[in-house]
Amino acid sequence: MKVIICGAGQVGWQIARHLSGEKNDVTVVDNNPELVRRATDSLDVQGIAGFASYPDVLDRAGARDADMIIAATYSDEVNMVTCQVAHSVFAVPRKIARLRSQAYLDVVYSDLYRRDHMPIDVVISPELEVAEAALKRLTAPAAFDTELFLDGKVQMLGLSLDEDCPVLNTPLRQLTDLFSTLRAVVVGVRRRGSLFAPEPGDQLFTGDEIYVFTFSEDVGRTMEVFGKTQKKQERAIIVGGGNVGLMVAQRLESGAERVRTKVIERSRATAEKAAESLERTIVLHGDGLDSALLAEAGVARADAILAVTDDDKTNMLASVRAKANGCPLAIALINDPTLAPLMAPLGIDAFINPRATTVSSILRHIRHGRVRGVYSVGDAEAEIIEAEVLSTSPIAGQQVRDIDFPEGVLIGAIMKGKDVIKPKGGTRVEEGDVIALFSMAADVPEVERLLQVSIDFF
């Protein structure tokens, strides 16, 4: 497939790296020649220097026979115009745009507006993606990664195993005997920096990071089995009342379980806007690094602090100060990926990288056919793929034990109709079933063959 990626920043570069690694024809466009040169020097892509919204630039990039255009520049306006030009001038079939401004999102998310006036097939909002990631972290505070699959009935949890994990040194096949009613499957293990799909005889050790599929109603019990406590979140403090903080606060207000939330915002105008938009949330005007203000917000009694200002250092320091004052869970928004190694030494429990969440979201939206979703694990080391089984698939009608999956592939859950089941050796995979599986990146082509789908584009 031929793809044009407009914007060679972190988001564009990561998408280009992923798609070019899958042997797609990728062209990167950016008005900064240095960024274009970085992409062409380090990736198997073509590069064009120029403004992505200019028709002549898109023409040179090959828009006349492109299958997809991804507009991920820093400018909302450029991204929208790029999609419009790609549609009106070059009839590009698939157009994805990253938009930040809530003013645009409120209108563009209208189907009528998008269909008739702004031909964008998929809109990606970094702020919305970050807010969703933050909420997932709050719902599973003991997990370093989490994602929902199979209509929200199955949850993937990333868990770091400590010395007090009850199932250390236990072969995975024995977990079913020890916990016969537990609907959980360990599909991935990272040990000493290397990720692999485990065999039934493999054991778990202290320091392992595991990826486990579990039914959503079994999350609490799964946490306990692997030595994690699942404390109910009742009080939360959000540092930063901008778009991300406001979205999180609004979702917490509308959630089924009441979470008492307080927002701290340094800008008076932004604080006033947040206060007007929220009904049950207390908004405090001041600096999130102010110890007195944190104390007034009740940081010692809070179950979690979420620092989501537009300044990485403020988010890190606010998190550290909150932890020092007794807050058990600190989540920080970090734009600079080079700061990630500092999180653990500083005691910050989790961090959210907006670029990574945006890249993951875009990759999910460019999949197609019977592939319903794709989630990138780690640094594109593996993928969790959710796909419907076709009648032409070699796995249709076979029992799980008889499917010739590569060693790096494991099925985590199967949905038959509306029912989700934990896969066993004798489980028969049938046409119309939806499966969620873990696949190492190198094994994705074989998964494509077995599913009889193309795990890349629309």
C-alpha positions as CSV (number, residue, x, y, z in Angstrom):
1,M,0.0,0.0,0.0
2,K,1.1,3.5,-0.7
3,V,0.9,6.0,2.2
4,I,1.8,9.7,2.5
5,I,2.6,10.9,6.0
6,C,2.5,14.7,6.4
7,G,4.6,15.8,9.4
8,A,8.0,14.3,10.2
9,G,7.9,15.1,13.9
10,Q,7.9,12.3,16.6
11,V,4.4,11.1,15.7
12,G,5.0,11.1,11.9
13,W,8.4,9.5,12.3
14,Q,7.1,6.7,14.5
15,I,4.2,5.9,12.1
16,A,6.6,6.0,9.2
17,R,8.9,3.6,11.0
18,H,6.1,1.2,11.8
19,L,4.6,1.2,8.3
20,S,7.9,1.1,6.4
21,G,9.0,-1.8,8.6
22,E,5.9,-3.7,7.2
23,K,7.3,-3.1,3.6
24,N,4.7,-0.4,2.7
25,D,5.5,2.4,0.2
26,V,5.8,5.4,2.5
27,T,6.5,9.0,1.6
28,V,7.1,11.6,4.4
29,V,6.3,15.3,3.8
30,D,7.5,18.2,6.0
31,N,8.4,21.8,5.5
32,N,11.5,21.2,7.6
33,P,14.2,19.7,5.4
34,E,16.2,18.5,8.4
35,L,13.2,16.4,9.7
36,V,12.7,15.0,6.2
37,R,16.4,14.1,6.0
38,R,16.3,12.4,9.4
39,A,13.4,10.2,8.2
40,T,15.0,9.3,4.9
41,D,18.4,8.6,6.5
42,S,17.0,6.3,9.2
43,L,14.0,4.7,7.6
44,D,13.2,3.0,4.3
45,V,11.0,5.9,3.1
46,Q,10.9,8.7,0.5
47,G,10.9,12.3,1.6
48,I,9.6,15.6,0.2
49,A,10.4,19.0,1.7
50,G,7.5,21.4,1.4
51,F,4.1,22.4,2.9
52,A,1.8,19.4,3.0
53,S,-1.3,21.3,2.1
54,Y,0.2,22.6,-1.2
55,P,-1.2,20.6,-4.2
56,D,2.1,20.6,-6.0
57,V,3.9,19.2,-2.9
58,L,1.3,16.4,-2.6
59,D,1.6,15.7,-6.3
60,R,5.4,15.2,-6.0
61,A,4.7,13.0,-3.0
62,G,2.6,10.7,-5.2
63,A,-0.9,11.6,-4.1
64,R,-2.4,10.7,-7.5
65,D,-2.0,7.0,-6.7
66,A,-1.8,7.0,-2.9
67,D,-4.1,4.8,-0.8
68,M,-4.0,6.8,2.3
69,I,-2.8,10.2,3.7
70,I,-2.1,10.8,7.3
71,A,-2.0,14.5,8.2
72,A,0.0,14.8,11.5
73,T,1.7,18.2,11.3
74,Y,1.7,20.6,14.2
75,S,-1.0,22.7,12.6
76,D,-4.7,21.8,12.8
77,E,-5.4,24.0,9.8
78,V,-2.7,22.5,7.7
79,N,-4.0,19.0,8.5
80,M,-7.5,19.9,7.6
81,V,-6.6,21.6,4.3
82,T,-4.3,18.7,3.5
83,C,-7.1,16.3,3.7
84,Q,-9.4,18.6,1.7
85,V,-6.8,18.9,-1.1
86,A,-6.1,15.1,-1.0
87,H,-9.8,14.5,-1.4
88,S,-10.8,17.2,-3.9
89,V,-7.7,17.2,-6.2
90,F,-6.3,13.7,-5.9
91,A,-9.3,11.6,-4.7
92,V,-7.1,9.8,-2.0
93,P,-9.4,7.1,-0.6
94,R,-8.5,7.3,3.1
95,K,-7.7,10.5,5.0
96,I,-6.7,10.7,8.7
97,A,-6.1,14.0,10.5
98,R,-4.7,14.9,13.9
99,L,-6.6,17.8,15.4
100,R,-5.9,19.4,18.8
101,S,-8.2,22.4,19.1
102,Q,-11.5,21.6,20.9
103,A,-13.2,24.3,18.8
104,Y,-12.5,22.2,15.7
105,L,-13.3,18.9,17.3
106,D,-16.7,20.0,18.4
107,V,-17.7,20.7,14.8
108,V,-15.6,18.1,12.9
109,Y,-16.9,15.2,15.1
110,S,-20.3,16.0,13.5
111,D,-20.8,13.3,10.8
112,L,-22.8,15.7,8.6
113,Y,-20.1,18.3,8.8
114,R,-17.3,15.9,8.0
115,R,-19.1,14.1,5.2
116,D,-20.4,17.1,3.3
117,H,-17.7,19.7,4.0
118,M,-14.6,18.3,5.5
119,P,-13.6,15.0,4.0
120,I,-11.7,13.5,6.9
121,D,-12.4,9.8,7.5
122,V,-10.8,9.6,10.9
123,V,-10.0,12.4,13.4
124,I,-7.4,11.8,16.0
125,S,-7.4,14.1,19.1
126,P,-4.2,13.9,21.1
127,E,-5.9,15.4,24.1
128,L,-8.7,12.9,24.0
129,E,-6.3,10.0,23.6
130,V,-4.3,11.2,26.6
131,A,-7.4,11.6,28.7
132,E,-8.5,8.1,27.8
133,A,-5.1,6.8,28.7
134,A,-5.1,8.6,32.0
135,L,-8.6,7.2,32.9
136,K,-7.4,3.6,32.1
137,R,-4.4,4.2,34.4
138,L,-6.8,5.3,37.2
139,T,-9.0,2.3,36.8
140,A,-6.1,-0.1,37.0
141,P,-3.6,1.7,39.2
142,A,-1.4,-1.3,39.8
143,A,-0.9,-1.9,36.0
144,F,1.8,-0.3,33.9
145,D,-0.3,-0.8,30.8
146,T,-3.9,-1.6,30.1
147,E,-6.3,-1.8,27.1
148,L,-9.8,-3.1,26.5
149,F,-10.7,-5.7,23.8
150,L,-13.8,-7.6,22.6
151,D,-16.3,-4.9,23.2
152,G,-14.8,-4.0,26.6
153,K,-15.4,-7.5,27.9
154,V,-11.7,-8.4,28.1
155,Q,-8.9,-6.3,29.6
156,M,-5.2,-6.6,28.9
157,L,-3.1,-5.7,32.0
158,G,0.6,-5.1,32.1
159,L,1.9,-6.1,35.5
160,S,5.4,-5.9,37.1
161,L,6.0,-8.9,39.4
162,D,7.4,-8.3,42.8
163,E,8.9,-10.7,45.4
164,D,5.5,-11.1,47.1
165,C,3.8,-12.4,43.9
166,P,2.1,-15.7,45.0
167,V,2.7,-17.5,41.7
168,L,6.5,-17.0,41.2
169,N,8.4,-20.1,40.1
170,T,5.1,-21.8,39.1
171,P,4.7,-23.2,35.6
172,L,2.0,-21.3,33.7
173,R,0.1,-24.5,33.0
174,Q,-0.4,-25.0,36.7
175,L,-2.2,-21.7,37.1
176,T,-5.4,-23.3,35.7
177,D,-5.1,-26.1,38.4
178,L,-4.5,-23.6,41.2
179,F,-7.2,-21.2,40.1
180,S,-9.7,-23.2,38.2
181,T,-12.2,-20.5,37.8
182,L,-9.8,-17.7,37.0
183,R,-10.3,-16.5,33.4
184,A,-6.9,-15.1,32.7
185,V,-4.1,-15.9,30.2
186,V,-0.5,-14.7,30.3
187,V,0.3,-13.9,26.7
188,G,3.6,-12.0,27.0
189,V,6.6,-11.8,29.3
190,R,9.4,-9.2,29.3
191,R,12.5,-10.5,31.2
192,R,15.7,-8.5,31.4
193,G,14.5,-6.3,28.6
194,S,13.5,-9.0,26.2
195,L,9.8,-9.7,25.3
196,F,8.6,-13.2,24.4
197,A,5.4,-15.2,24.3
198,P,5.7,-17.8,27.1
199,E,5.3,-21.6,26.8
200,P,3.0,-23.5,29.2
201,G,6.0,-24.8,31.1
202,D,7.6,-21.4,31.6
203,Q,7.8,-19.9,35.1
204,L,7.5,-16.3,36.2
205,F,10.3,-14.6,38.2
206,T,10.7,-11.5,40.3
207,G,11.2,-8.5,38.0
208,D,9.3,-10.0,35.1
209,E,6.8,-7.7,33.3
210,I,3.8,-9.7,32.1
211,Y,0.9,-9.0,29.8
212,V,-2.2,-10.9,30.8
213,F,-5.7,-11.1,29.3
214,T,-8.5,-11.2,31.8
215,F,-12.2,-10.8,31.8
216,S,-13.2,-7.3,32.9
217,E,-15.2,-8.7,35.9
218,D,-12.1,-10.7,36.9
219,V,-9.6,-7.8,37.0
220,G,-9.6,-7.6,40.8
221,R,-9.0,-11.3,41.3
222,T,-6.3,-11.4,38.6
223,M,-4.5,-8.6,40.3
224,E,-4.5,-10.5,43.6
225,V,-3.2,-13.7,41.9
226,F,-0.2,-11.8,40.7
227,G,0.4,-10.0,44.0
228,K,-1.3,-6.7,43.2
229,T,-3.9,-4.9,45.3
230,Q,-6.8,-3.2,43.6
231,K,-7.7,-0.2,45.7
232,K,-10.9,1.6,44.8
233,Q,-10.2,5.2,43.7
234,E,-12.3,7.6,45.7
235,R,-10.3,10.8,45.8
236,A,-8.2,12.2,42.9
237,I,-6.3,15.4,42.3
238,I,-5.7,16.7,38.8
239,V,-2.9,19.2,38.3
240,G,-3.7,21.1,35.1
241,G,-7.1,22.2,34.1
242,G,-6.6,22.5,30.4
243,N,-8.1,20.3,27.8
244,V,-6.7,17.0,29.1
245,G,-7.4,17.8,32.8
246,L,-10.9,19.0,32.0
247,M,-11.8,15.9,29.9
248,V,-10.6,13.6,32.7
249,A,-12.5,15.5,35.3
250,Q,-15.7,15.5,33.2
251,R,-15.4,11.7,32.7
252,L,-14.9,11.1,36.4
253,E,-18.0,13.2,37.1
254,S,-20.1,11.2,34.8
255,G,-18.7,7.8,35.8
256,A,-20.8,5.2,37.5
257,E,-18.6,5.3,40.6
258,R,-18.2,8.6,42.3
259,V,-14.7,9.9,42.5
260,R,-14.2,13.1,44.5
261,T,-12.0,15.2,42.3
262,K,-10.2,18.5,42.7
263,V,-8.4,20.4,39.9
264,I,-5.5,22.7,40.4
265,E,-4.8,25.2,37.6
266,R,-2.3,28.0,37.5
267,S,-4.0,30.2,34.9
268,R,-7.0,32.1,36.4
269,A,-8.8,32.2,33.0
270,T,-8.3,28.4,32.5
271,A,-9.4,27.7,36.1
272,E,-12.5,29.8,35.7
273,K,-13.4,28.0,32.4
274,A,-12.9,24.6,34.1
275,A,-15.1,25.7,37.0
276,E,-17.8,26.7,34.7
277,S,-17.7,23.4,32.8
278,L,-17.7,21.1,35.9
279,E,-20.5,20.6,38.3
280,R,-19.2,18.5,41.2
281,T,-15.5,19.1,40.9
282,I,-13.7,21.7,43.0
283,V,-11.3,23.9,41.0
284,L,-8.4,25.6,42.9
285,H,-6.5,28.5,41.3
286,G,-2.8,28.2,42.0
287,D,0.5,26.4,41.4
288,G,0.4,22.6,41.6
289,L,4.0,22.7,43.1
290,D,2.8,24.8,46.0
291,S,2.9,22.6,49.1
292,A,0.3,24.6,50.9
293,L,-2.1,24.4,48.0
294,L,-1.5,20.6,47.7
295,A,-2.3,20.3,51.4
296,E,-5.5,22.3,50.9
297,A,-6.5,20.0,48.1
298,G,-6.0,17.1,50.5
299,V,-3.1,15.4,48.8
300,A,-2.4,13.3,51.9
301,R,-5.9,11.7,51.7
302,A,-6.0,11.4,47.9
303,D,-5.8,8.0,46.2
304,A,-4.2,9.4,43.1
305,I,-2.7,12.5,41.6
306,L,-2.7,13.1,37.8
307,A,-0.3,15.8,36.7
308,V,-1.3,16.9,33.1
309,T,0.0,20.4,32.6
310,D,1.8,21.3,29.4
311,D,5.2,21.4,31.3
312,D,7.0,18.1,31.8
313,K,9.0,19.3,34.8
314,T,6.0,20.6,36.6
315,N,4.2,17.3,36.1
316,M,7.2,15.4,37.4
317,L,7.8,17.6,40.4
318,A,4.1,17.8,41.3
319,S,4.0,14.0,41.3
320,V,7.1,13.7,43.4
321,R,5.8,16.2,45.9
322,A,2.4,14.4,46.1
323,K,4.1,11.1,46.7
324,A,6.3,12.6,49.4
325,N,3.1,13.9,51.1
326,G,1.5,10.4,51.2
327,C,-0.4,10.1,47.9
328,P,-0.1,6.4,46.9
329,L,-0.4,6.8,43.1
330,A,1.2,9.4,40.9
331,I,0.6,9.6,37.1
332,A,2.5,12.2,35.0
333,L,2.1,13.5,31.5
334,I,5.5,13.5,29.8
335,N,6.1,14.8,26.3
336,D,9.9,14.2,26.3
337,P,10.5,10.5,26.0
338,T,14.1,10.9,27.2
339,L,12.7,11.7,30.7
340,A,11.0,8.2,30.9
341,P,14.0,6.5,32.6
342,L,13.7,9.1,35.5
343,M,10.2,8.0,36.4
344,A,11.1,4.9,38.5
345,P,13.9,6.5,40.4
346,L,11.6,9.5,41.3
347,G,8.9,7.1,42.5
348,I,6.4,8.1,39.8
349,D,4.1,5.2,39.3
350,A,3.1,5.7,35.6
351,F,3.6,8.2,32.8
352,I,1.7,9.0,29.7
353,N,3.4,10.0,26.5
354,P,1.0,11.9,24.2
355,R,3.0,11.0,21.1
356,A,2.9,7.3,21.9
357,T,-0.8,7.3,22.5
358,T,-1.5,9.2,19.3
359,V,0.7,6.9,17.3
360,S,-1.1,3.8,18.8
361,S,-4.5,5.4,18.0
362,I,-3.5,6.1,14.4
363,L,-2.2,2.6,13.9
364,R,-5.4,1.2,15.2
365,H,-7.4,3.3,12.7
366,I,-5.4,2.3,9.6
367,R,-6.1,-1.4,10.1
368,H,-8.9,-2.8,8.0
369,G,-11.0,-5.7,6.8
370,R,-12.0,-8.1,9.6
371,V,-9.3,-6.7,11.9
372,R,-11.2,-4.8,14.5
373,G,-8.3,-3.4,16.5
374,V,-4.6,-3.5,16.9
375,Y,-2.6,-2.4,20.0
376,S,1.1,-1.9,19.9
377,V,3.1,-3.4,22.8
378,G,6.3,-1.8,24.0
379,D,8.4,-0.2,21.4
380,A,6.5,-1.9,18.5
381,E,7.9,-5.2,19.8
382,A,4.6,-7.0,19.6
383,E,1.0,-6.4,18.7
384,I,-2.3,-7.4,20.2
385,I,-4.7,-8.1,17.3
386,E,-8.4,-8.4,17.5
387,A,-9.9,-9.9,14.3
388,E,-12.9,-11.9,13.1
389,V,-12.3,-15.4,11.7
390,L,-13.3,-15.8,8.1
391,S,-14.6,-19.0,6.5
392,T,-11.5,-18.9,4.2
393,S,-9.1,-18.8,7.2
394,P,-6.9,-21.9,7.8
395,I,-7.8,-21.7,11.5
396,A,-11.6,-21.9,11.0
397,G,-13.0,-25.2,12.3
398,Q,-9.7,-26.1,14.1
399,Q,-9.1,-26.7,17.8
400,V,-6.7,-24.3,19.4
401,R,-4.2,-27.1,20.1
402,D,-4.1,-27.9,16.4
403,I,-3.5,-24.4,15.0
404,D,0.0,-24.0,13.7
405,F,0.7,-20.6,15.2
406,P,4.3,-19.4,15.4
407,E,6.0,-19.6,18.8
408,G,5.5,-15.8,19.3
409,V,1.7,-16.0,19.0
410,L,-0.9,-16.8,21.7
411,I,-4.7,-16.4,21.8
412,G,-5.8,-14.5,24.8
413,A,-9.6,-14.6,24.4
414,I,-12.3,-15.7,22.0
415,M,-15.8,-14.1,21.5
416,K,-18.5,-16.4,20.1
417,G,-21.6,-14.3,19.4
418,K,-21.9,-12.2,22.6
419,D,-20.1,-14.6,24.8
420,V,-16.4,-14.4,25.6
421,I,-14.5,-17.5,26.6
422,K,-11.0,-18.3,27.8
423,P,-9.3,-20.4,25.1
424,K,-8.3,-24.0,25.9
425,G,-6.6,-26.6,23.9
426,G,-9.9,-28.2,22.9
427,T,-11.7,-24.9,22.1
428,R,-12.8,-24.9,18.4
429,V,-12.3,-21.7,16.5
430,E,-15.2,-21.2,14.1
431,E,-16.2,-18.8,11.3
432,G,-17.5,-15.5,12.8
433,D,-15.6,-15.9,16.1
434,V,-13.6,-12.8,17.1
435,I,-10.2,-13.6,18.6
436,A,-7.8,-11.4,20.5
437,L,-4.2,-12.6,20.2
438,F,-0.7,-11.6,21.1
439,S,1.9,-11.7,18.3
440,M,5.5,-10.8,18.3
441,A,6.2,-8.3,15.5
442,A,8.2,-10.8,13.4
443,D,5.2,-13.2,13.4
444,V,2.6,-10.7,12.2
445,P,2.9,-11.8,8.5
446,E,2.1,-15.3,9.5
447,V,-0.8,-14.2,11.5
448,E,-2.0,-12.3,8.4
449,R,-1.9,-15.5,6.5
450,L,-3.7,-17.6,9.1
451,L,-6.4,-15.0,9.5
452,Q,-6.7,-14.4,5.7
453,V,-6.6,-10.6,6.3
454,S,-4.3,-7.8,5.6
455,I,-3.3,-6.3,9.0
456,D,-2.5,-2.9,7.7
457,F,-4.9,-0.7,5.7
458,F,-8.5,0.1,5.2
